[in-house]
Amino acid sequence: MTDVYSFQPLMVRRPYRIEYIHSYGEVSQFFLGLKEQKLYASRCPRCGATWLPPRRDCGKCGAKCNWFEAPTEGKIHTYSVLHFAGEAFLNDLPFVLVYVEFPGIDTVFLSRLVGVKPEDIVIGMPVKARFKRLVEWNANDVYFVPA
Amino acid sequence: MRRVCVISGGITKFAKANPELTQEAMCKDAFDRALADAGLELKDIDSSICTYFSDHFNGQLLFDSLTQDYLGLCPKPSMRIEGGGATGGLGIRAGYMNVASGLSDVCLVYGFEKMSEVSTAKGNEFIALASDTDFDFPVGGFYSGYYATMAQRHMHEFGTTAEQFARIAVKNYDNAFYNPYAQKHERLTVQDVLNAPMIATPITRPMVCVMSDGAACVILASEEKAKQITRRLVYITGLGCGTDTMRLGDRPRGDVILLPGEEPEKYAYLKGRWPGVASFRGGREAARQAYLQAGITDPLHQIDFAEVHDAYASSELQTYEDMGFCKYGDGGKFVESGLPYLDGELPVNPSGGLIACGHPVGATGIMQGVFALWQLQETIQDHMKSDRLQVKDARRGLIHSHAGTGTYITVHILERGW
């Protein structure tokens, strides 16, 4: 039965749910690697660019990349303490987003930082990856803590 | 290519919720105002561009056909353009192509968004689906978070302060106070902004644009047609469009893209670290193209006002630098100098921008075109019942439309030809 929200103007509730059978495709190895407690990155054999998150095809020159294991320790490149979020993440608040820079990797990697008080976070702080034992097969299967 | 003019514009009052009207009726109201303003009739329009961002907000796909039909434009040619937050700016670019190419003489570019049918948290989730849903969305799920990390890095690299971001928000609220189309009419102090609830450090609630319901349109015409319609000609003299990687973390670090007239030595102090996550490469590229076409080599003095995409006060500050209003790193000093204020050398967001006008995504970039047109036609008084926001002797304006962390950015230069 239709749930009426208002009669003037007439407003009705219209729910919408969907389930996607989503494929990680050519970067599946990255997500499978999180279960092995590894960060798989990619390197372009032609121009030398390194990518984490990985890409099959180099975003700079277009050549096919090779997989390699990235270091799991790096430094905070930038961060933010979130006090509001999209609906899916409201229960996690507050949480900390960090971009982590790794030696030998050209990109910086978005993840969550835990185990540190917001006022103690500084750019340049050493951090290391931790991996969830009960994986959910998504990008949150890795997070970072102070090194 | 033919020269293209903006001949009229129309806009609805942006509001947190406008349940009284459907999207198509909001578009019709904006369209009727634009037709009336130019003394045109429906039959004078020979093509259209429709812009809206997300099918998710209302669960209606092909909304462009619903609106095209409702506006009475069938069976004339039309096309939907979508590019995140830059949807409206890209729409103006597409309209320009229609007219400049000769495919069309008079093209309506209209855009809308009705964001009130879902909660703010759900709306933020939909917007965040316009980030990489494999790697970024599952971790952050929130655009304010992404922009906050960029702001934090800018502060780290250049000594920018949260107070400087707050000043920008205050400026934009102050301007919007005199704009009857703006969603927000309130006065805040820098302390109010800094003390407001934190959204994502260092960004507080009043530094963020708001969800909104609204529609806006501009009518573009060939120079020949425009001369038959209005004496107050306004030309589009420069267009630029830049892009960047979907994931913020993938942005390169290298040399600055130079604007016309700049020398590489000017940015030696950046040591090849540009843009990283502190600046918007796509914005810089869009400005370069537009300035080259319009013959701008000294933007601070050759542009009389700018309407820029201030989804966040921090991104307005970063945009001062991308547009070459000041050097990279000097955005904070630029706002402190008073230059972007209404009575300054280069007023930025005299309308109040997205922060105070609201951000009904598909309408926003077109809203900038409407306000810029009125500035250059010197009709702010007629449309706003006050000339408080009229920039004196405005001859050349810049509008800047921007999508998620700078993935798409458009810049248009509008110039008075009367």
Contacts between the chains, C-beta under 8 A, distances in Angstrom:
chain1	res1	chain2	res2	distance
A	6	B	19	7.3
A	9	B	19	5.3
A	9	B	20	5.7
A	11	B	19	5.9
A	14	B	59	6.5
A	16	B	59	5.6
A	24	B	134	6.2
A	27	B	134	7.1
A	51	B	250	7.2
A	53	B	132	7.9
A	53	B	134	7.6
A	53	B	135	4.7
A	53	B	247	6.8
A	53	B	249	7.9
A	53	B	250	7.8
A	59	B	245	6.9
A	59	B	250	6.6
A	60	B	252	7.9
A	77	B	153	7.0
A	77	B	277	7.2
A	78	B	149	4.6
A	78	B	150	7.3
A	78	B	152	4.9
A	78	B	153	3.9
A	78	B	156	6.9
A	78	B	277	6.0
A	79	B	149	6.3
A	79	B	152	6.2
A	80	B	145	5.5
A	80	B	148	3.6
A	80	B	149	4.8
A	80	B	151	7.9
A	80	B	152	5.8
A	80	B	200	4.6
A	80	B	201	5.3
A	80	B	202	7.9
A	80	B	203	7.8
A	81	B	198	7.5
A	81	B	200	6.9
A	81	B	201	4.4
A	82	B	140	7.4
A	82	B	142	6.4
A	82	B	144	7.7
A	82	B	145	5.0
A	82	B	148	7.6
A	82	B	199	7.7
A	82	B	200	4.7
A	83	B	197	7.0
A	83	B	198	4.7
A	83	B	199	6.1
A	83	B	200	6.7
A	84	B	121	7.9
A	84	B	124	7.7
A	84	B	142	7.1
A	84	B	144	6.8
A	84	B	199	4.9
A	84	B	200	7.0
A	85	B	121	7.3
A	85	B	124	7.0
A	85	B	140	7.7
A	85	B	141	5.8
A	85	B	142	4.5
A	85	B	145	7.2
A	86	B	121	6.2
A	86	B	122	7.6
A	86	B	124	4.3
A	86	B	125	3.4
A	86	B	127	7.7
A	86	B	128	4.8
A	86	B	141	4.1
A	86	B	142	5.0
A	87	B	119	6.9
A	87	B	121	4.1
A	87	B	122	4.7
A	87	B	124	7.2
A	87	B	125	4.6
A	88	B	125	5.5
A	88	B	141	5.5
A	89	B	140	7.7
A	89	B	141	4.5
A	89	B	142	6.8
A	90	B	121	5.8
A	97	B	139	6.9
A	97	B	140	5.1
A	97	B	145	5.1
A	97	B	146	7.9
A	97	B	148	7.8
A	97	B	149	6.0
A	97	B	200	7.8
A	98	B	149	7.9
A	99	B	149	5.9
A	99	B	153	8.0
A	99	B	248	7.5
A	99	B	249	5.4
A	99	B	277	6.5
A	106	B	252	7.3
A	106	B	253	8.0
A	107	B	247	7.7
A	107	B	249	5.2
A	107	B	250	4.9
A	108	B	249	4.3
A	108	B	277	6.8
A	109	B	249	5.8
A	110	B	135	6.9
A	110	B	136	5.5
A	110	B	139	5.4
A	110	B	140	6.6
A	110	B	247	7.3
A	110	B	248	7.3
A	110	B	249	5.4
A	111	B	139	5.9
A	112	B	139	6.0
A	118	B	201	7.3
A	123	B	152	7.3
A	123	B	153	7.4
A	123	B	156	4.8
A	138	B	138	4.6
A	139	B	134	6.8
A	139	B	135	5.1
A	139	B	136	7.6
A	139	B	138	4.5
A	139	B	139	5.2
A	140	B	138	5.5
A	140	B	139	6.1
